Amino acid sequence: MKNTYDLKAVEKSFKPGDSVLASIVHKTKISHLSQHQKDDICTLLSTYEQIFGDVPQPCRGVEHDILLIDNAMPVKQHPYRVNPCKRNALRSEVEFLLQNGLAEQSTSDLFYVGQV
């Protein structure tokens, strides 16, 4: 199994109450801004931490519908092969989405229950 590493990565630990998002954004995505602008953005993120939290919140007020063609049948195909490392990552992402209310179990008749 091949491992990939970010050679520029720096290990950082956080304590409860630390603003993780502000720290990450401050170091990476806004490096082209002046120090004053960076501080303003970090202050904004800290002030409205409930809006810009580390865990995404479900989007309310928007629903999506998928219009199906009458009498259409789903294409029968085998599940995609996924290596064990990616399968574990996928499983943990699905668990995260389910635990945080960002996804829900399907009740569709067309849903294939496979192993994730």
C-alpha positions, 0 to 999 in steps of 0.5 A: 500500500502506498502512503502519501504525505504532505511534506509541508504539513505541520503537526498542531494540537488543539485544546477544547475551545480553540478556534480550529477553523480560524487557525487553519484558514489563517495559515493557508487560504488567506496567506496572500492578505495583509496581516490586518486583513488576516486578523479581521477574518479571524476575528469575524470567524471567532465572533460568529463561531456558531455559523462558521463551525468546524462541523458543517450544518444541514442546509434547511429550506432547500429540497431536491427532487429527482424526476423519474421517467415512468416505468424506467428500471435502474441499470443493473450493475455490480458495485464498484471495487474499492480498496480496503484503505479507501473503503475504511475512509468512505465508511468513516465519512458516511458515519460522520454524515449520518451522526451529524444529520447531514445524510440519512438512511435511504428508504428507496426501493431502488437503493442497493444495500451494499457493503461500505 
